[in-house]
Amino acid sequence: MVDFSLTPEQEAIQRMAREFAEKEIVPAAAQYDRSGEYPREIVKKAFKAGLVYGPVPEKYGGGGIGALDQLLIAEELSAGCAGISSCIAINSLAAIPLINYGSEAQKEKYLGAACREEKLMALCVTEPGAGSDVAALTTTARRLNGEYVISGSKSFITNGGVADYYIVFATVDLSKGHRGITAFVVPREAEGVSVGKKEDKMGQRAANTTDVIFDEVVVPAADRIGEEGEGFRIIMQTFNHSRPGVAASAVGVARSAMEHALQYALEREQFGMPIFMHQAVMFMLADMARDIAAGRLLAWQAAWKAERGLDNSKEAAMAKVFCGDMVMRVTTDAAQIFGGYGYVKDYPAEKLMRDAKVFQIYEGTAQIQRLLIGRALAKEKLK
């Protein structure tokens, strides 16, 4: 039997995340959007509230929560501010390779320190010449005397300038393509690690996004995650876990845009009545509510399959692409409902619209998600 109700524990998580967003994130969102500064104090409060490393098992100091629980948190925090929310969520995303493939010693050392000492993490995959084509990455991990020497540059790395640990994907053999990609943990203080330029972004400006350079960085073999050549599979499975969360974040932004637009439409009068009463506006809001609900259910379905150990690659891609397109459409319509006020910074619509765009880009572009869905359909048909 299908059951869409939340457990009392999940309702408590949802309520706590919403209260945190309303108290800590919403009042500061505009300030951090203007400045582009990293919201360190808010992240510290998120640690205290147990919102940072939710999926890390409790034995290492994490929350030990399930995939659907993480979606509840992602939606609520992103409804407050997508940029600040991503500062919190990216740590859990970076921790996934260690959770799923790390050795017990690595989990104790790195996940334990991250949770108990409030260390930050970043996932280093994207490169200047390898975005959607992950298999084309050129950062190398050269074997030397039982260790690895990592050289290369990563770009668009969220938490890049503030992370204590980097989860780095590099190739041990360029000739092997994706079969040479291998994962490593690299501490920030390792010699040869440096932070490059900080990106001046259109939206989600509170999220620290930088280049990270690895110049002949020596990494012990004990800090390799999984086996050599297993990195590509680790990346793909990490994205299958994280994409439903990205979709839920998009739902949060879209929900916030709809709520602001609805309130404005009920208050703003034109032609002797609230603009909500004009069918053109009412239908826009109705479409928003429909699409937000649909996106939430797609994300929940993908997380449900992940919690049960089922292949959720197609569902994760569906949730991500639908919600990425949906949040762009909803925030654009919200700005339209605000009219001229939707184009100025005194009102929330323009920020929400700027924050929305990247949901169609990061964690795999909208076009890549469609490719994944299409391949899954063909695979199912040809079985």
Beta strands, then each sheet from edge to edge (+ up, - down):
strand 1: 121-124
strand 2: 140-144
strand 3: 147-158
strand 4: 165-171
strand 5: 181-187
strand 6: 193-198
strand 7: 209-220
strand 8: 224-225
strand 9: 269-270
strand 10: 273-274
sheet 1: 1+ 4+ 5- 8+
sheet 2: 2+ 3- 7+ 6-
sheet 3: 9+ 10-
end
